[in-house]
Amino acid sequence: RYLLIRIAEPDNRAMVVLVTSKRSYNELHHLAAFIGKEVPEVTVIAQNVNPSTGNTILGNTDHFLTRQTNLETTINGVRFLVSPRSFFQINTGSAGIIYNLVNELSGISKDSNVLDLYCGVGAISLFLAPKAGNILGIEVVESAVEDARRNARLNRAANCEFEAGDVVEE
């Protein structure tokens, strides 16, 4: 149905997500082996199953065809692990500029409690973490919340907490 490619430019790595309408292991296993051999920069290959007939690109199930299940990348010294269904800015160069600007203009201090709504993998939270008191990120996509928690541990941001939920309903 779809092909999703995420590139971690500064690290010269990529993730390939093959979106199909049903689980098909044999053909995709051979395709993944070919991609891995021909394009060693591809460190994650996944099949995402989306049986819907609508225009939603990604389904709720991922099957990994590589050992590695997350694309690792860095923006201005902050490290991120990103899974196939998690939101992450496409243009990481621009994202770094925006995150630094948010950090600079935020006016937060160690006395500040911060809410990061629609937090995705926790990018803004992690950029604000060194200046903030406590940060609570809320995101509806559970795999993104798992990534955000992992990213907080990866960056030693103990003041960040992430919860799954719909911001509108919370």
Secondary structure by P-SEA (a helix, b strand, c coil): cbbbbbbccccccbbbbbbbcccccaaaaaaaaaaaaacccccbbbbbbbccccccccccbbbbcccccccccccccbbbbbcccccccccaaaaaaaaaaaaaaccccccbbbbbcccccaaaaaaacccccbbbbbbccaaaaaaaaaaaaaaccccbbbbbcccccc
